[in-house]
Amino acid sequence: MAVKKIARVSQRVLKKDRQIVAAVLALTDYNPSNSDFTADRLGEALRSMDEAFKAEQLALEQVTKAREEAIKLESQLHELVLGAKRQVLAQYGDDSDEITRLGMKKKSERRYGRPRKPTTDRSKT
């Protein structure tokens, strides 16, 4: 047998392999000298591959559903957190100590406007 590969076989090659397996299975007098390549082994390998592919597809669908559910729940949590922040602002005000516990700045601590250059006194030089 050939060296085992880790990379996937392309769909085009697999389609051709399926056609060849079907053709070999249709041969009534097929009797290989190497018992590794019997029609029974070819058919069993094809069935095993099909079952593995179906199992893979099912697992991928389950992963996709779980991911979508996780994204939905993350979004719900984030919306609740944003709403709670708005409620804290409404209840305690935008210059309270309570909003600093939420990681927000007090209104009085915010810097507005453009940054100004420090003035230098040129008369001292």
PANUVEX-873367 format. One record per atom (N, C-alpha, C): x, y, z; residue number from 0; residue in one letter. Coordinates in pm, whole numbers, padded with zeros to 5 digits. Each point is the difference from the previous one (the first is absolute). Layout:
REM residues N
{{X,Y,Z},NUM,"A"}
...
END
This chain:
REM residues 125
{{00083,-00118,00000},0,"M"}
{{-00083,00118,00000},0,"M"}
{{00087,00124,00000},0,"M"}
{{-00058,00111,-00038},1,"A"}
{{00072,00126,-00008},1,"A"}
{{00022,00058,00139},1,"A"}
{{00088,00098,00006},2,"V"}
{{00027,00069,00125},2,"V"}
{{-00125,00077,00040},2,"V"}
{{-00033,-00006,00129},3,"K"}
{{-00121,00069,00047},3,"K"}
{{00022,00150,-00002},3,"K"}
{{-00099,00071,-00052},4,"K"}
{{00007,00145,-00009},4,"K"}
{{-00087,00063,00106},4,"K"}
{{00037,00120,00038},5,"I"}
{{-00082,00075,00094},5,"I"}
{{-00091,00096,-00076},5,"I"}
{{00047,00051,-00113},6,"A"}
{{-00078,00095,-00079},6,"A"}
{{-00121,-00070,-00062},6,"A"}
{{-00105,00077,-00021},7,"R"}
{{-00122,-00057,-00059},7,"R"}
{{00016,-00018,-00150},7,"R"}
{{-00070,-00098,-00050},8,"V"}
{{-00005,-00025,-00144},8,"V"}
{{-00107,00092,-00057},8,"V"}
{{00027,00059,-00116},9,"S"}
{{-00096,00094,-00058},9,"S"}
{{-00129,-00071,-00040},9,"S"}
{{-00107,00077,-00006},10,"Q"}
{{-00130,-00057,-00037},10,"Q"}
{{00001,-00053,-00143},10,"Q"}
{{00076,00063,-00086},11,"R"}
{{00009,-00046,-00139},11,"R"}
{{00062,-00139,-00005},11,"R"}
{{00107,-00020,00077},12,"V"}
{{00066,-00131,00003},12,"V"}
{{-00091,-00104,00065},12,"V"}
{{-00069,00038,00108},13,"L"}
{{-00091,-00094,00066},13,"L"}
{{-00114,-00042,-00092},13,"L"}
{{-00048,00095,-00080},14,"K"}
{{-00108,-00034,-00095},14,"K"}
{{00050,-00105,-00100},14,"K"}
{{00121,00021,-00047},15,"K"}
{{00059,-00096,-00094},15,"K"}
{{00023,-00135,00068},15,"K"}
{{00046,00003,00127},16,"D"}
{{00020,-00124,00075},16,"D"}
{{-00131,-00076,00016},16,"D"}
{{-00109,00071,00027},17,"R"}
{{-00131,-00065,00013},17,"R"}
{{-00039,-00070,-00130},17,"R"}
{{00025,00068,-00112},18,"Q"}
{{-00032,-00059,-00129},18,"Q"}
{{00082,-00127,-00024},18,"Q"}
{{00127,00004,00039},19,"I"}
{{00086,-00117,-00019},19,"I"}
{{-00045,-00115,00090},19,"I"}
{{-00036,00031,00124},20,"V"}
{{-00049,-00106,00091},20,"V"}
{{-00126,-00063,-00058},20,"V"}
{{-00092,00084,-00050},21,"A"}
{{-00123,-00053,-00060},21,"A"}
{{00032,-00089,-00120},21,"A"}
{{00098,00041,-00079},22,"A"}
{{00038,-00080,-00117},22,"A"}
{{00063,-00133,00042},22,"A"}
{{00084,00003,00103},23,"V"}
{{00063,-00124,00048},23,"V"}
{{-00105,-00093,00058},23,"V"}
{{-00095,00055,00076},24,"L"}
{{-00105,-00082,00058},24,"L"}
{{-00090,-00061,-00107},24,"L"}
{{-00008,00065,-00115},25,"A"}
{{-00082,-00053,-00110},25,"A"}
{{00070,-00113,-00074},25,"A"}
{{00130,-00013,00017},26,"L"}
{{00073,-00108,-00067},26,"L"}
{{-00031,-00132,00071},26,"L"}
{{-00058,-00094,-00072},27,"T"}
{{-00040,-00126,00062},27,"T"}
{{00118,-00095,00020},27,"T"}
{{00101,00012,-00084},28,"D"}
{{00114,-00092,00010},28,"D"}
{{00124,00066,00059},28,"D"}
{{-00016,00108,00077},29,"Y"}
{{00115,00070,00061},29,"Y"}
{{00056,-00087,00111},29,"Y"}
{{00127,-00038,-00013},30,"N"}
{{00068,-00082,00099},30,"N"}
{{00146,00046,00008},30,"N"}
{{00029,00101,00087},31,"P"}
{{00136,00055,00004},31,"P"}
{{00098,-00099,00063},31,"P"}
{{00125,00009,-00043},32,"S"}
{{00103,-00088,00057},32,"S"}
{{00038,00046,00141},32,"S"}
{{-00016,00129,00029},33,"N"}
{{00026,00053,00133},33,"N"}
{{-00132,00009,00075},33,"N"}
{{-00011,-00070,00110},34,"S"}
{{-00128,-00007,00072},34,"S"}
{{-00037,00132,00069},34,"S"}
{{00091,00097,00001},35,"D"}
{{-00032,00131,00059},35,"D"}
{{-00097,00079,-00088},35,"D"}
{{-00013,-00037,-00126},36,"F"}
{{-00079,00080,-00094},36,"F"}
{{-00121,-00075,-00053},36,"F"}
{{-00064,-00079,00083},37,"T"}
{{-00118,-00075,-00042},37,"T"}
{{-00119,00094,-00014},37,"T"}
{{-00100,-00046,-00070},38,"A"}
{{-00122,00079,-00019},38,"A"}
{{-00069,00024,00133},38,"A"}
{{00003,-00100,00087},39,"D"}
{{-00061,00016,00132},39,"D"}
{{00068,00111,00080},39,"D"}
{{00132,00004,-00005},40,"R"}
{{00073,00105,00073},40,"R"}
{{-00027,00137,-00060},40,"R"}
{{-00010,00007,-00131},41,"L"}
{{-00032,00129,-00064},41,"L"}
{{-00138,00048,00043},41,"L"}
{{-00097,-00091,-00004},42,"G"}
{{-00136,00037,00040},42,"G"}
{{-00008,00041,00146},42,"G"}
{{00070,-00074,00086},43,"E"}
{{00001,00032,00143},43,"E"}
{{00068,00135,00026},43,"E"}
{{00109,00025,-00071},44,"A"}
{{00069,00129,00016},44,"A"}
{{-00089,00116,-00044},44,"A"}
{{-00075,-00021,-00108},45,"L"}
{{-00091,00105,-00047},45,"L"}
{{-00111,00024,00101},45,"L"}
{{-00058,-00106,00055},46,"R"}
{{-00105,00015,00102},46,"R"}
{{00055,00069,00125},46,"R"}
{{00118,-00039,00042},47,"S"}
{{00061,00061,00119},47,"S"}
{{00025,00149,-00022},47,"S"}
{{00049,00034,-00120},48,"M"}
{{00025,00141,-00030},48,"M"}
{{-00130,00079,00000},48,"M"}
{{-00106,-00057,-00058},49,"D"}
{{-00129,00068,-00003},49,"D"}
{{-00054,00022,00141},49,"D"}
{{00013,-00102,00086},50,"E"}
{{-00046,00014,00139},50,"E"}
{{00079,00107,00074},50,"E"}
{{00132,00001,-00021},51,"A"}
{{00085,00100,00066},51,"A"}
{{-00035,00140,-00049},51,"A"}
{{-00029,00013,-00130},52,"F"}
{{-00037,00130,-00055},52,"F"}
{{-00132,00048,00059},52,"F"}
{{-00097,-00091,00014},53,"K"}
{{-00129,00038,00060},53,"K"}
{{00019,00041,00145},53,"K"}
{{00083,-00073,00073},54,"A"}
{{00027,00034,00140},54,"A"}
{{00069,00136,00010},54,"A"}
{{00091,00026,-00092},55,"E"}
{{00068,00130,-00002},55,"E"}
{{-00098,00114,-00027},55,"E"}
{{-00089,-00021,-00096},56,"Q"}
{{-00099,00102,-00033},56,"Q"}
{{-00092,00027,00119},56,"Q"}
{{-00041,-00105,00068},57,"L"}
{{-00085,00015,00118},57,"L"}
{{00072,00078,00109},57,"L"}
{{00126,-00033,00022},58,"A"}
{{00079,00070,00102},58,"A"}
{{00017,00147,-00036},58,"A"}
{{00024,00029,-00128},59,"L"}
{{00015,00139,-00044},59,"L"}
{{-00130,00078,00020},59,"L"}
{{-00113,-00065,-00028},60,"E"}
{{-00129,00066,00022},60,"E"}
{{-00021,00030,00148},60,"E"}
{{00038,-00095,00086},61,"Q"}
{{-00015,00022,00144},61,"Q"}
{{00092,00111,00049},61,"Q"}
{{00121,00005,-00053},62,"V"}
{{00093,00108,00037},62,"V"}
{{-00056,00134,-00045},62,"V"}
{{-00055,00005,-00119},63,"T"}
{{-00057,00124,-00051},63,"T"}
{{-00117,00046,00086},63,"T"}
{{-00087,-00093,00038},64,"K"}
{{-00113,00036,00086},64,"K"}
{{00048,00049,00136},64,"K"}
{{00099,-00069,00057},65,"A"}
{{00053,00041,00131},65,"A"}
{{00065,00137,-00008},65,"A"}
{{00070,00026,-00109},66,"R"}
{{00065,00131,-00018},66,"R"}
{{-00104,00110,-00014},66,"R"}
{{-00104,-00025,-00078},67,"E"}
{{-00106,00099,-00016},67,"E"}
{{-00068,00029,00133},67,"E"}
{{-00023,-00104,00080},68,"E"}
{{-00062,00018,00131},68,"E"}
{{00091,00081,00092},68,"E"}
{{00130,-00029,-00003},69,"A"}
{{00096,00075,00083},69,"A"}
{{00004,00146,-00041},69,"A"}
{{-00002,00027,-00130},70,"I"}
{{00001,00138,-00048},70,"I"}
{{-00126,00072,00045},70,"I"}
{{-00114,-00068,-00009},71,"K"}
{{-00126,00061,00043},71,"K"}
{{00004,00034,00149},71,"K"}
{{00050,-00092,00081},72,"L"}
{{00006,00023,00144},72,"L"}
{{00102,00109,00036},72,"L"}
{{00111,00006,-00073},73,"E"}
{{00097,00108,00022},73,"E"}
{{-00064,00135,-00029},73,"E"}
{{-00075,00006,-00108},74,"S"}
{{-00066,00125,-00038},74,"S"}
{{-00103,00040,00105},74,"S"}
{{-00077,-00098,00050},75,"Q"}
{{-00098,00031,00104},75,"Q"}
{{00067,00054,00125},75,"Q"}
{{00109,-00063,00041},76,"L"}
{{00073,00046,00118},76,"L"}
{{00051,00142,-00021},76,"L"}
{{00057,00026,-00116},77,"H"}
{{00054,00133,-00027},77,"H"}
{{-00110,00106,00002},77,"H"}
{{-00114,-00031,-00057},78,"E"}
{{-00111,00095,00002},78,"E"}
{{-00047,00025,00143},78,"E"}
{{-00004,-00104,00082},79,"L"}
{{-00039,00017,00141},79,"L"}
{{00101,00087,00074},79,"L"}
{{00129,-00020,-00027},80,"V"}
{{00103,00081,00065},80,"V"}
{{-00012,00145,-00041},80,"V"}
{{-00022,00025,-00128},81,"L"}
{{-00016,00139,-00046},81,"L"}
{{-00123,00064,00064},81,"L"}
{{-00108,-00076,00010},82,"G"}
{{-00120,00052,00065},82,"G"}
{{00024,00029,00147},82,"G"}
{{00073,-00088,00068},83,"A"}
{{00031,00022,00142},83,"A"}
{{00085,00125,00017},83,"A"}
{{00095,00022,-00089},84,"K"}
{{00082,00122,00008},84,"K"}
{{-00086,00125,-00016},84,"K"}
{{-00094,-00006,-00095},85,"R"}
{{-00090,00115,-00018},85,"R"}
{{-00085,00023,00124},85,"R"}
{{-00044,-00110,00063},86,"Q"}
{{-00083,00012,00121},86,"Q"}
{{00081,00058,00117},86,"Q"}
{{00125,-00041,00013},87,"V"}
{{00085,00056,00106},87,"V"}
{{00020,00149,-00024},87,"V"}
{{00024,00039,-00124},88,"L"}
{{00014,00143,-00032},88,"L"}
{{-00128,00075,00034},88,"L"}
{{-00114,-00058,-00034},89,"A"}
{{-00128,00067,00026},89,"A"}
{{-00027,00010,00150},89,"A"}
{{00032,-00103,00074},90,"Q"}
{{-00031,-00002,00143},90,"Q"}
{{00098,00084,00082},90,"Q"}
{{00129,-00010,-00029},91,"Y"}
{{00099,00065,00085},91,"Y"}
{{00058,00129,-00058},91,"Y"}
{{-00019,00022,-00129},92,"G"}
{{00052,00121,-00062},92,"G"}
{{00136,-00025,-00064},92,"G"}
{{00036,00093,-00089},93,"D"}
{{00122,-00020,-00077},93,"D"}
{{00126,00049,00071},93,"D"}
{{-00013,00048,00124},94,"D"}
{{00117,00046,00075},94,"D"}
{{00008,-00070,00135},94,"D"}
{{-00050,-00124,00007},95,"S"}
{{-00004,-00071,00127},95,"S"}
{{00115,-00100,00011},95,"S"}
{{00028,-00040,00123},96,"D"}
{{00104,-00101,00023},96,"D"}
{{-00043,-00137,-00050},96,"D"}
{{-00129,-00024,-00006},97,"E"}
{{-00050,-00132,-00042},97,"E"}
{{00037,-00033,-00144},97,"E"}
{{00003,00101,-00088},98,"I"}
{{00032,-00032,-00140},98,"I"}
{{00147,-00034,-00018},98,"I"}
{{00086,00046,00093},99,"T"}
{{00141,-00039,-00011},99,"T"}
{{00018,-00148,00028},99,"T"}
{{-00089,-00060,00078},100,"R"}
{{00006,-00144,00026},100,"R"}
{{-00029,-00081,-00127},100,"R"}
{{-00068,00062,-00094},101,"L"}
{{-00032,-00066,-00127},101,"L"}
{{00109,00022,-00104},101,"L"}
{{00106,00070,00038},102,"G"}
{{00108,00026,-00094},102,"G"}
{{-00023,00124,-00084},102,"G"}
{{-00095,00083,00038},103,"M"}
{{-00030,00122,-00074},103,"M"}
{{00064,00119,00072},103,"M"}
{{00018,00109,-00072},104,"K"}
{{00055,00121,00060},104,"K"}
{{-00113,00092,00045},104,"K"}
{{00028,00071,00107},105,"K"}
{{-00094,00103,00043},105,"K"}
{{00002,00113,-00102},105,"K"}
{{-00110,00070,-00007},106,"K"}
{{-00008,00110,-00095},106,"K"}
{{00104,00106,00033},106,"K"}
{{00024,00024,00128},107,"S"}
{{00096,00103,00040},107,"S"}
{{00144,-00042,-00030},107,"S"}
{{00026,-00128,-00023},108,"E"}
{{00135,-00047,-00028},108,"E"}
{{00030,-00008,-00149},108,"E"}
{{-00099,00023,-00082},109,"R"}
{{00022,-00007,-00145},109,"R"}
{{00070,00126,-00048},109,"R"}
{{00082,-00015,-00102},110,"R"}
{{00067,00116,-00058},110,"R"}
{{-00070,00034,-00130},110,"R"}
{{-00037,00125,-00014},111,"Y"}
{{-00068,00046,-00120},111,"Y"}
{{00089,00094,-00077},111,"Y"}
{{-00027,00016,-00126},112,"G"}
{{00073,00095,-00082},112,"G"}
{{00131,-00057,-00051},112,"G"}
{{00071,00085,-00070},113,"R"}
{{00127,-00040,-00057},113,"R"}
{{00110,00011,00105},113,"R"}
{{00098,-00085,-00007},114,"P"}
{{00111,00014,00093},114,"P"}
{{00077,00128,-00030},114,"P"}
{{00042,00066,00103},115,"R"}
{{00071,00127,-00018},115,"R"}
{{00148,-00020,00026},115,"R"}
{{00079,00075,-00073},116,"K"}
{{00144,-00005,00020},116,"K"}
{{00033,00073,00129},116,"K"}
{{00094,-00052,00074},117,"P"}
{{00039,00072,00122},117,"P"}
{{00068,00131,-00037},117,"P"}
{{-00032,00102,00075},118,"T"}
{{00059,00131,-00028},118,"T"}
{{00138,00006,00063},118,"T"}
{{00093,00056,-00074},119,"T"}
{{00136,00016,00052},119,"T"}
{{00028,00149,00015},119,"T"}
{{00067,00034,00103},120,"D"}
{{00034,00140,00025},120,"D"}
{{00136,00027,-00063},120,"D"}
{{00005,00075,-00111},121,"R"}
{{00122,00025,-00075},121,"R"}
{{00083,00113,00061},121,"R"}
{{-00056,00074,00089},122,"S"}
{{00074,00114,00056},122,"S"}
{{00107,-00044,00098},122,"S"}
{{-00007,-00122,00053},123,"K"}
{{00097,-00048,00099},123,"K"}
{{00129,-00050,-00064},123,"K"}
{{00005,-00018,-00128},124,"T"}
{{00121,-00052,-00064},124,"T"}
{{00094,00104,-00044},124,"T"}
END
